[in-house]
Amino acid sequence: MRVTLATRIFAPEPAAAAFRLAALADDLVARGHEVDVLTTRYGSAHSEQHGRLRVRRARVKRSRDGFVRGYVSYLSFDVPLFFRLLGTRRPDAVVVEPPPTTGMVATVVCALRRVPVVWYAADVWSDAAVIAGAPRSVTSVLRRVESWVLRSAAAVLAVSPEVADRVRELSGREAVVVGNGVDTSVFSTAATSGGHAESAPAPPAPSFVYAGTSSEFQGAAVFVDALAIVRQQHPDARLTVLGGGQDAALLTERSHEFDTGVVTVLARQSPQIAAELLRTATASLASIVPGVGYDFAVPTKIFASTACGTPVIFAGPDAAAARVVRSSPLGWASAYDPPAIAAAMSEAIEAAQIPGHRTVRAAVAEWAEQTGSLSGVARRAADVVEGVAEQRRGRGRS
């Protein structure tokens, strides 16, 4: 069986989607299938082949901060993708990662070649466009395109029940919930070798880490406000933010309100560095701005943190992510409000000083291994892709 992955980002680029698709590719290869990845160049990573896995990278227009983001960047990937998909040896299935414009291109080409498409829905992009303040004309077209891509797909993979619900509302079709997770061989309680800790020295305790993209619907600046309150009682408290995103400049500007080293804002880092910082943190931070249309989201930051044995402070709506944090428990679920977040941060500092706290961290890590392992997510996704491809091959023989 031959599977093609069409995605604007792929490992080693540090992004949840990149690692999610890399894990899927590895699982399919382990089952004996051939996998072609049509993606973009990133850093020193170029096209390569390892056994049945071939990664073909093309140049793409990246934003100033290095992301494949924005209409021009998407077009610079989508237009060549049309011809790249036409020129590949005919696969049995094509797995497509958003944005919907990429899905539209893949759906058209695959319809011409009679190849089924599997859409990987990590979220609903037309919702994100509304949150970002895109013009109504743009969001209307994007919603119609996304709905059509969803309806046309042979199968839809969703990272959570809440995303599956949004898929159903938008397109009237069901999605297979495969879950969300992280690579627990990297994000774990065991320190990695290679000197990564020297590249990003961990601040002294008590410290908090926000690891991941800081977009407008996450509103990570609220943690800076909360830290100012916490430091009235715990003057040594520190905050480290890494990952970049729309709010990176704002966070850097806000960091100047404190003494040097109190709030540190880093660009995107390797997963190993992120894991090292998370392991040594008092607690990690994750957030979603309530009421902007993203209440259903469960940030991957939660899984990365817990896999390292670090409890989470989630600030946002009393919805999906808050329920996940409270369920085990994995930490603190707070209102999206600086005083409430500050109270949770203070509780985390005090909890870390209680004898037996290591047992709590071990329980958090065990939950992540059982629930948030990327290998389990990849296995469930590969089952769906394999089923779709086998149906296509069966029709070809009939």
C-alpha positions in Angstrom: 0.0 0.0 0.0 1.2 3.5 -0.8 0.1 6.6 1.2 0.9 10.3 0.5 1.0 12.9 3.2 0.4 16.5 2.0 1.4 18.9 4.7 3.0 22.4 4.9 4.9 21.4 8.1 6.6 18.2 9.0 9.3 17.0 11.5 11.8 18.3 12.5 9.9 21.6 12.5 8.7 22.0 16.1 4.9 22.0 15.8 2.2 19.7 17.1 1.0 18.9 13.5 4.5 18.2 12.3 5.2 15.6 15.0 1.6 14.1 14.7 2.1 13.4 11.0 5.6 12.1 11.5 4.3 9.6 14.0 1.6 8.6 11.5 4.2 8.2 8.8 6.4 6.0 11.1 3.4 3.8 12.1 2.4 3.3 8.4 6.0 2.4 7.5 6.2 0.0 10.4 3.2 -1.8 9.0 5.1 -2.3 5.7 3.5 0.5 3.7 5.3 3.0 1.5 4.8 6.7 2.5 5.6 9.8 0.5 5.5 13.1 2.4 5.1 16.3 0.3 6.1 19.1 2.6 8.3 22.2 2.8 12.0 23.0 3.6 12.8 23.8 7.1 16.2 24.9 8.3 18.8 22.4 7.2 16.2 19.6 6.6 16.0 18.7 2.9 14.5 15.9 0.9 15.5 12.5 2.1 14.5 8.8 1.9 14.8 6.2 4.6 13.6 2.8 3.5 9.9 3.0 2.7 9.6 6.6 3.9 10.4 9.4 1.4 10.2 13.1 2.4 10.2 15.5 -0.5 10.6 19.1 0.5 10.0 22.2 -1.6 10.7 25.9 -1.0 7.9 27.9 0.5 7.2 31.5 1.5 7.5 31.8 5.3 6.4 34.7 7.5 9.0 37.0 9.1 9.0 34.8 12.3 9.6 31.6 10.2 6.1 30.1 10.1 4.2 28.9 7.0 1.3 31.2 7.9 -0.8 33.7 5.9 -2.4 33.7 2.5 0.8 34.2 0.5 2.6 31.4 2.4 -0.3 29.0 1.9 -0.5 29.8 -1.8 3.2 29.3 -2.1 2.7 25.7 -0.9 -0.8 25.0 -2.4 -0.1 26.0 -6.0 3.0 23.8 -6.4 1.2 21.0 -4.5 -1.3 20.7 -7.3 1.4 19.6 -9.7 3.4 17.7 -7.1 0.3 15.5 -6.4 -0.3 15.0 -10.1 3.3 14.0 -10.6 3.5 11.4 -7.8 3.0 7.7 -8.4 -0.6 7.1 -7.8 -1.2 6.4 -4.0 -3.9 4.4 -2.4 -4.8 7.3 -0.1 -3.7 10.9 0.6 -3.7 12.3 4.1 -4.1 16.1 4.1 -3.3 18.6 6.9 -5.0 22.0 7.0 -5.4 24.8 5.9 -8.6 24.2 3.9 -7.0 25.6 0.8 -4.5 22.7 0.9 -7.5 20.4 1.3 -9.2 21.9 -1.7 -6.2 21.4 -3.9 -5.7 17.8 -2.7 -9.4 17.0 -3.1 -9.5 18.3 -6.7 -6.4 16.4 -7.7 -7.4 13.2 -5.9 -10.9 13.4 -7.6 -9.2 13.5 -11.0 -7.0 10.5 -10.0 -9.7 8.6 -8.1 -7.7 8.6 -4.9 -9.4 8.9 -1.5 -8.5 11.7 0.8 -8.2 11.5 4.6 -8.6 15.0 6.3 -6.7 15.4 9.6 -8.8 17.9 11.6 -6.7 19.3 14.5 -9.2 22.2 14.7 -11.7 24.1 12.6 -9.8 26.7 10.5 -12.8 28.8 9.6 -13.5 29.3 13.3 -9.9 30.4 13.8 -10.2 32.9 10.9 -13.2 34.5 12.7 -11.2 34.7 15.9 -8.3 36.3 14.1 -10.6 39.0 12.8 -10.5 38.1 9.1 -13.1 40.0 6.9 -16.5 38.4 6.7 -16.1 37.8 3.0 -12.9 35.8 3.7 -14.4 33.7 6.5 -17.5 33.0 4.5 -15.5 31.6 1.6 -13.2 29.7 3.9 -16.1 28.1 5.8 -17.6 26.9 2.5 -14.3 25.5 1.3 -13.7 23.7 4.6 -17.2 22.3 4.6 -16.8 21.0 1.1 -13.4 19.4 1.9 -14.9 17.7 4.9 -17.9 16.4 3.0 -15.6 15.2 0.1 -13.1 13.3 2.3 -13.3 9.5 2.5 -12.6 9.9 6.2 -12.0 12.7 8.7 -9.7 12.3 11.7 -10.3 14.5 14.8 -8.0 15.2 17.7 -10.8 15.4 20.2 -14.6 14.8 20.6 -15.1 18.5 20.6 -13.4 19.0 17.2 -15.5 16.0 16.0 -18.6 17.8 17.1 -17.6 21.0 15.2 -16.9 18.9 12.1 -20.4 17.5 12.4 -21.9 20.9 12.8 -20.0 22.3 9.8 -20.4 19.4 7.4 -23.1 17.0 8.7 -20.6 14.1 8.7 -18.9 12.1 11.4 -15.2 12.2 12.3 -13.1 9.5 13.9 -11.6 10.7 17.2 -8.0 9.6 17.3 -6.9 11.8 20.1 -4.1 14.2 20.7 -0.7 13.7 22.2 3.1 14.2 22.2 6.2 12.1 21.7 6.7 10.6 25.1 10.2 9.5 24.2 11.1 13.2 24.2 8.6 14.7 26.6 9.2 12.4 29.6 10.4 12.6 33.2 13.8 11.4 32.2 16.4 14.1 31.3 17.8 13.8 27.7 21.4 13.8 26.9 23.2 16.1 24.5 23.6 19.3 26.5 20.2 20.7 25.7 19.8 22.1 29.2 23.0 24.2 28.6 21.3 25.7 25.5 18.3 26.9 27.5 19.2 27.1 31.2 16.3 26.5 33.5 15.4 29.4 35.8 15.5 28.7 39.5 12.3 27.7 41.2 9.7 28.8 41.5 9.3 28.9 37.7 6.5 28.6 35.2 6.8 27.7 31.5 4.5 28.5 28.6 5.7 26.2 25.9 4.1 26.5 22.5 2.6 29.0 20.0 1.1 32.1 21.6 -1.7 33.1 19.2 -4.4 35.6 19.5 -7.0 33.1 20.7 -4.7 31.9 23.5 -3.9 35.3 25.0 -0.8 34.3 26.8 -0.1 37.8 28.0 -2.6 37.2 30.8 0.2 35.1 32.5 2.4 38.2 32.7 -0.3 40.0 34.6 -0.7 37.0 36.9 3.0 36.8 37.5 3.1 40.4 38.7 0.5 39.5 41.4 2.3 36.3 42.4 5.6 38.1 42.9 4.0 40.2 45.6 4.0 37.0 47.7 6.7 35.0 45.9 9.3 37.6 44.7 11.5 34.9 43.2 8.8 33.6 40.8 9.9 33.4 37.1 8.1 32.9 33.8 9.6 31.5 30.6 7.7 31.7 27.3 8.9 29.8 24.2 7.4 29.0 20.8 6.7 32.3 19.0 3.4 33.2 17.4 1.2 36.2 16.9 1.7 37.5 20.5 5.4 36.9 20.7 6.2 40.6 20.2 3.7 41.7 22.8 5.1 39.2 25.3 8.6 40.5 24.6 7.4 44.0 25.2 5.7 43.0 28.4 8.8 41.3 29.7 10.5 44.7 29.9 8.2 45.6 32.7 10.3 43.3 35.0 13.9 43.0 36.0 16.1 41.0 33.6 15.5 37.3 33.9 12.1 37.5 35.5 10.1 37.0 32.2 12.1 35.3 29.4 10.7 35.1 25.9 12.4 32.6 23.6 11.9 31.8 19.9 10.9 28.3 18.8 13.1 25.7 20.4 13.7 22.0 19.8 11.4 19.6 21.5 14.3 18.5 23.7 14.9 22.0 25.0 11.1 22.5 25.6 11.0 19.2 27.5 14.0 20.2 29.6 12.4 23.4 30.6 9.1 21.7 31.4 10.7 19.1 33.5 12.3 21.7 35.8 9.2 24.0 36.0 7.0 24.3 39.1 4.0 24.2 36.7 3.3 24.8 33.0 0.8 27.2 31.6 -1.8 26.9 28.9 -4.7 29.2 28.0 -7.7 29.8 25.7 -9.5 33.2 25.5 -13.1 32.4 26.5 -16.0 33.1 24.2 -14.1 33.7 20.9 -15.2 30.4 19.3 -12.4 28.1 20.5 -13.8 26.9 23.8 -13.8 23.3 22.4 -9.9 23.2 22.1 -7.6 21.2 24.2 -4.1 22.6 23.9 -1.3 20.1 23.1 0.7 22.0 25.8 -1.3 20.0 28.4 0.0 16.7 27.1 3.6 17.9 26.7 3.7 19.1 30.3 2.1 16.1 31.9 4.4 13.8 29.9 7.3 15.5 31.7 5.5 15.0 35.0 4.8 18.7 35.4 1.4 19.8 36.6 -0.6 22.3 34.4 -2.3 25.5 35.1 -5.0 26.0 32.5 -6.7 29.4 32.2 -9.8 29.6 30.0 -13.4 28.5 29.6 -14.9 25.9 31.8 -15.1 23.5 28.9 -13.0 20.7 27.3 -9.5 21.6 28.4 -10.6 22.5 32.0 -12.4 19.1 32.2 -9.2 17.3 31.1 -7.1 19.1 33.7 -9.6 18.4 36.5 -10.2 14.8 35.5 -7.1 13.1 37.0 -6.3 15.8 38.4 -3.4 17.2 36.3 -3.1 20.6 38.0 -5.4 23.6 38.2 -8.2 24.9 36.0 -8.6 28.6 36.4 -10.8 31.4 35.0 -9.1 33.5 32.4 -8.4 36.2 34.9 -5.1 37.4 36.4 -6.0 37.2 40.1 -7.5 33.7 39.6 -4.4 32.5 37.7 -2.2 34.1 40.3 -4.0 32.1 43.0 -3.4 28.9 41.1 0.3 29.7 40.6 0.7 30.4 44.3 -1.0 27.0 45.1 1.4 25.3 42.7 4.4 26.9 44.4 3.1 25.8 47.8 2.2 22.3 46.6 5.8 21.8 45.2 7.1 22.2 48.8 4.9 19.5 50.3 6.7 16.2 51.0 5.5 13.5 48.5 5.1 16.0 45.6 7.2 13.6 43.5 4.5 11.1 43.8 2.0 13.6 42.4 4.3 14.3 39.4 4.7 10.6 38.8 1.0 10.1 38.6 0.7 13.0 36.2 3.3 11.4 33.9 1.6 8.1 34.1 -1.7 9.7 32.9 0.1 11.2 30.0 1.8 7.9 29.0 -1.6 6.1 29.0 -3.7 8.9 27.5 -1.5 11.4 25.6 1.1 9.2 23.9 1.6 10.2 20.3 2.3 6.5 19.4 -1.3 5.6 20.4 -2.7 8.5 18.4 -0.7 7.5 15.3 -1.9 3.9 15.7 -5.5 4.9 15.7 -5.0 7.3 12.7 -3.1 4.6 10.8 -6.0 2.2 11.3 -8.3 4.6 9.6 -5.9 5.4 6.7 -5.2 1.8 6.2 -9.0 1.0 6.0 -9.6 3.8 3.5 -6.7 2.6 1.3 -7.8 -1.0 1.4 -11.3 0.0 0.3 -9.8 1.8 -2.7 -7.6 -1.2 -3.6 -10.7 -3.4 -3.3 -12.7 -1.3 -5.7 -9.7 -1.3 -8.1 -9.7 -5.1 -8.2 -13.5 -5.4 -8.6 
